[in-house]
Amino acid sequence: MEGISGNLSRGSYNSLKSSLSDTFQCYTRCVHASKTLKNHSKNVILPAGSVIFSGFRALGLYSNHLSHVVRYHKKHREFYIVTAVGNCFHTYNVKKLGIVAVSNALPEDISYLAADRMLVYVAIGKKVSAFARNKEVVHMYTGHGADVHLLLPFGDHIISVDRGNAVIVWDVESEEEYLQITFDKVSFEVSAVMHPSTYLNKILFGSSQGGLQLWNVKSNKLLYTFTGWPSGVTVLQQTPAVDVVGVGLSSGQIIIHNIKFDESLMKFQQDWGPVTSLSFRTDGHPVMAAGSPVGHIGLWDLEEKKLVCQMRDAHNTAIAGLTFLHGEPLLITNGADNGIRVWIFDTAGGGGRLLRSRLGHSAPPTKVQHHGLNGHHILSAGQDGTLQSFSTVHERFNRSLGHGTIIISVVGKIASARQSDWDSIVACHRGYLMTTTWNYQKGSMGAHKLEPERFNKNRALSAVDITSCGNFVVVGLSSGHIDVYNMQSGMRRGQYGEDEAHRGAVRGVSVDGLNQLTVSAGADKLVHIWKFKSRKLVHSIDLGTTPVTTHLHRDSGMLAVALDDFTLNVLDMETKRIVRKFSGHRGQVNDMAFSPDGRWLITAAMDCTIRTWDLPSGCLVDCFLVDFAAVSLTMSPTGDFLASSHVDNLGIYLWSNNTLCGMVSLRPLPADYEPTVIMLPGTCPGQDADLNTEMIEYESPEQLDEQLVTLSMLADSRWKNLLHLDIIKKRNKPKEPPKVPKAAPFFMPTIPGLIPQFAPSEDSNQGEQVYTSTMNNPSSSLFPPDDGPVGMLKEMGPSGIDAELRGLAPDMGGDVSVLQGFLKMVASMLDSKRDFDLAQAYLALFLKLHLRLISQEPGLMEEASKVSEKLEDTWTSMQTLFNQSLCLLSYTKSALL
């Protein structure tokens, strides 16, 4: 009550207090029950994992450090690319680089990838798995004593090499070991393996010592040993010519070697380090492509024996794999920078130009934020300096907005009618004083670079926010200054404070939804609230501890402030008071997000926990651990997904909100609650659905309380049209009599009614006899003891109920005592406060049919008066409950936290 008394006059306050006395008593009981539940929560078995969130899938992951595999589908006449991403692999078509399939997740990350015409083989630890239809595991090969790092499909066999230098040849179908070869790791450590074209049952092994060996795996015989070279072999690749292979060495040398005569035909030297991959064009151009650890690709002319072109910075990291498509001028490359690129060679000079690509962040994202009101797009800024937009619907809607320096904060305009007229996104960069604008419509960096001229270069940006209308941007600096800029013109419009807004770095700045107030938090442990237009200081709050970051929920006016002592404060912008304080994190809070309705505050910290705080109750209701600390959070405007980015992870991870899909029981968690670890979701949707979402078992009684009124569970069609049944029958009257079928139906006859029943075969007239008996003696059938009459009427349809009530009249075989008994039954239904809707409907039809007779019989009038009194008392009680509920609802909607 103290929270609202300041906004009301004393008379209004006393009046409100008097009118809501009962409501406050009920509210006090609810708070007491909540506290009691919180105090005894230690004795309750709490569910493991997260109750609210479950892993859905990861966005923005395309490739890792493993080489891709190219497959050709004869029926589709199309090439496909297979890339490894963590513990699963993706399949893309080359034509559009559209994703075709995502495999089922494996228990460990993939360490090597290979494929043949039918299956995809992956190595995970000491095991090798074979996938069919790009989805499911159909074969498993176990027997290695060390981790497998090389695979080679070989007809009906698969060859695997582990770190212990053991080579095993497996039969694909039977999963049995066909042959095992063990090499001396000191003299010949296997580092590469290939099958020379046209060499039946022959396998060529390369070693880290630089030598080669040719084996017949069918007879298990060493056929020839090649002296090799002083550097280790990193790549073995078949050339378009028979007997000739390309050998890449760790020294950067490339050897074109004839294995039939053990003769080197030509040699090339790469200056960028070891050779990571080789490929040869087969479309009539004698060109070889070689990958390097620095992301450059060298193109060599094999006829002229010289370097013809350099494709520098093809990837930001090492070239993991490159493949020329058979008979086409297309080169496919992938790298650890999370990118797949397709290059086409159709220009003069021999170089390739980028045809299409799938690119994610090459360095971990630092900030994610939903863009738009439908929740389908997520802005992501990464340490690689790129600003990208990822779609939660389909990858074809992903887009890159450009490249700059490392972005530490990004804010996009949520909705504006003028979004296409000027830039709608602002970002601040690590170590820079400049704020950049970005245009979402054009997908590029914007026209303005907002940089105050009065400072030297040793200052940096620390916080930024854009107004909801999209016309202004507020920028906080590490010097304590806060400037305002116009988004359309890029001009500076003023500053907050005469000189500086804070005596220390600005840690957070936000503008409310109506552009009335601006709130800022600084390293001086103060929160300032300013008038947005006049930029005058309105109020200051001393936090007592230095803030780390802030986050404003514009609809509710709640500002969350994370402090450097790992606690959280929630400030109400309207009353300018701190209304909630939370503690429990054991590390610095990295980011915060509100649910769309402002009820939950979701926080992520360096203690690797993601916690959900319920603001109305002031309790921690959900907490779970992740393997990598989350650095940024954003909640969808529709509330269906929570998106997060994590330390040392390139993807954006979506967590589905379970409360939108079913009943979720939320209980306050104790202060010493120990959360369990949840694995980050994979790229396959719904793979982490097997989570423990235990519900509190509760069975609702038929009557919650004696003071409450309970309705029946019957459909409206069973009782709502009783008063209009004659009109309905007249409207549905058949125009002609029904036609008798010529032959009897093949199915058994049924008795008419709401619940179909088969007619007894031995006596077809039994149903008619029962109905006739009921009509002639209604007192014996309609009013058995206990709940018999009501139960019988519930099973009837409107026509049956109408017929039974008509049969209560003396001229229809009934009696006045039977009519009195019906009124007593209605009175008992009102006393029990159960089936209230049925009692009203039955009574209405009864009065319509027998009102004249009731007025003529004193006994019936006396019973009718009693029923009328009970009706009036019931409606008065219900009106009181309605008023109390409306008052409580109005209070909870308007009261402050």
WODA-V245865 format. One record per backbone hydrogen bond with DSSP energy under -1.0 kcal/mol. CO is the residue of the C=O (numbers start at 1). NH is the residue of the N-H. Records with the same first field share a line. If there is no record, write none. Layout:
CO = NH, NH
This chain:
1 = 5
4 = 7
5 = 8
9 = 13
10 = 14
11 = 15
12 = 16
13 = 17
14 = 18
15 = 19
16 = 20
18 = 21
20 = 24
21 = 25
22 = 26
23 = 27
24 = 28
25 = 29
26 = 30
27 = 31
28 = 32
29 = 33
30 = 34
31 = 35
32 = 36
33 = 37
34 = 38
35 = 39
36 = 40
40 = 43
41 = 44
52 = 658
54 = 656
56 = 686
57 = 654
59 = 652
69 = 82
71 = 80
73 = 77, 78
78 = 73
79 = 94
80 = 71
81 = 92
82 = 69
83 = 90
85 = 88
86 = 110
87 = 106
88 = 85
89 = 103
90 = 83
91 = 100, 101
92 = 81
93 = 97
98 = 93
101 = 91
112 = 123
114 = 121
119 = 116
120 = 131
121 = 114
122 = 129
123 = 111
124 = 127
125 = 148
127 = 124
128 = 141
129 = 122
130 = 138, 139
131 = 120
132 = 135, 136
135 = 104
136 = 132
139 = 130
141 = 128
147 = 163
150 = 161
152 = 159
154 = 157
156 = 172
157 = 154
158 = 170
159 = 152
160 = 168
161 = 149, 150
162 = 165
165 = 183
166 = 162
167 = 181
168 = 160
169 = 178, 179
170 = 158
171 = 175
176 = 171
179 = 169
181 = 167
184 = 188
189 = 208
192 = 206
194 = 204
196 = 199
199 = 202
201 = 217
203 = 215
204 = 194
205 = 213
206 = 191, 192
207 = 210, 233
210 = 229
211 = 207
212 = 226
213 = 205
214 = 223, 224
215 = 203
216 = 220, 221
221 = 216
224 = 214
226 = 212
232 = 250
235 = 248
237 = 246
241 = 244
243 = 259
244 = 239
245 = 257
246 = 237
247 = 255
248 = 234, 235
249 = 252, 275
252 = 270
253 = 249
254 = 268
255 = 247
256 = 265, 266
257 = 245
258 = 263
263 = 258
266 = 256
268 = 254
277 = 291
279 = 289
285 = 287
286 = 302
287 = 281
288 = 300
289 = 279
290 = 298
291 = 276
292 = 295, 319
295 = 314, 315
296 = 292
297 = 311
298 = 290
299 = 308, 309
300 = 288
301 = 305, 306
306 = 301
309 = 299
311 = 297
321 = 334
323 = 332
325 = 328
328 = 330
329 = 345
330 = 325
331 = 343
332 = 323
333 = 341
334 = 320, 321
338 = 360
339 = 335
340 = 358
341 = 333
342 = 355, 356
343 = 331
344 = 353
353 = 344
356 = 342
358 = 340
364 = 383
367 = 381
369 = 379
376 = 392
377 = 371
378 = 390
379 = 369
380 = 388
381 = 366, 367
382 = 385, 407
385 = 404
386 = 382
387 = 401
388 = 380
389 = 399
390 = 378
394 = 397
395 = 398
399 = 389
402 = 387
406 = 430
409 = 428
411 = 426
416 = 419
418 = 421, 422
424 = 413
425 = 438
426 = 411
427 = 436
428 = 408, 409
429 = 432
432 = 461
435 = 450
436 = 427
437 = 446
438 = 424, 425
439 = 443, 444
444 = 439
448 = 437
450 = 435
456 = 459
460 = 478
463 = 476
465 = 474
467 = 470
471 = 487
472 = 467
473 = 485
474 = 465
475 = 483
476 = 462, 463
477 = 480, 506
480 = 501, 502
481 = 477
482 = 496
483 = 475
484 = 493
485 = 473
486 = 490
491 = 486
494 = 484
502 = 504
505 = 523
508 = 521
510 = 519
512 = 515
516 = 532
517 = 512
518 = 530
519 = 510
520 = 528
521 = 507, 508
522 = 525
525 = 543
526 = 522
527 = 541
528 = 520
529 = 538, 539
530 = 518
531 = 535
536 = 531
539 = 529
541 = 527
546 = 564
549 = 562
551 = 560
553 = 557, 558
557 = 573
558 = 553
559 = 571
560 = 551
561 = 569
562 = 548, 549
563 = 566
567 = 563
568 = 582
569 = 561
570 = 579, 580
571 = 559
572 = 576
577 = 572
580 = 570
582 = 568
588 = 606
591 = 604
593 = 602
595 = 598
599 = 615
600 = 595
601 = 613
602 = 593
603 = 611
604 = 590, 591
605 = 608
608 = 626
609 = 605
610 = 624
611 = 603
612 = 621, 622
613 = 601
614 = 618, 619
619 = 614
620 = 669
622 = 612
624 = 610
625 = 678
629 = 647
632 = 645
634 = 643
636 = 639
640 = 657
641 = 636
642 = 655
643 = 634
644 = 653
645 = 631, 632
646 = 649
652 = 59
653 = 644
654 = 56
655 = 642
656 = 54
657 = 660
658 = 661, 662
670 = 673
676 = 625
682 = 58
684 = 687
686 = 689
689 = 691
691 = 693
705 = 708
710 = 836
715 = 718
716 = 719, 720
719 = 722
722 = 725
724 = 728
725 = 729
726 = 730
727 = 731
728 = 732
749 = 759
757 = 751
763 = 766
765 = 769
766 = 770
767 = 771
768 = 772
769 = 773
770 = 774
771 = 775
772 = 776
773 = 777
778 = 782
785 = 788
787 = 791
788 = 792
789 = 793
790 = 794
791 = 795
797 = 801
798 = 802
799 = 803
800 = 804
801 = 805
802 = 806
803 = 807
806 = 809
809 = 812, 814
810 = 813
815 = 819
816 = 820
817 = 821
818 = 822
819 = 823
820 = 824
821 = 825
822 = 826
823 = 827
824 = 828
825 = 829
826 = 830
827 = 831
828 = 832
829 = 834
833 = 710
835 = 839
836 = 840
837 = 841
838 = 842
839 = 843
840 = 844
841 = 845
842 = 846
843 = 847
844 = 848
845 = 849
846 = 850
847 = 851
850 = 854
851 = 855
857 = 861
858 = 862
859 = 863
860 = 864
861 = 865
862 = 866
863 = 867
864 = 868
865 = 869
866 = 870
867 = 871
868 = 872
869 = 873
870 = 874
871 = 875
872 = 876
873 = 877
874 = 878
875 = 879
876 = 880
877 = 881
878 = 882
879 = 883
880 = 884
881 = 885
882 = 886
883 = 887
884 = 888
885 = 889
886 = 890
887 = 891
888 = 892
889 = 893
890 = 894
891 = 895
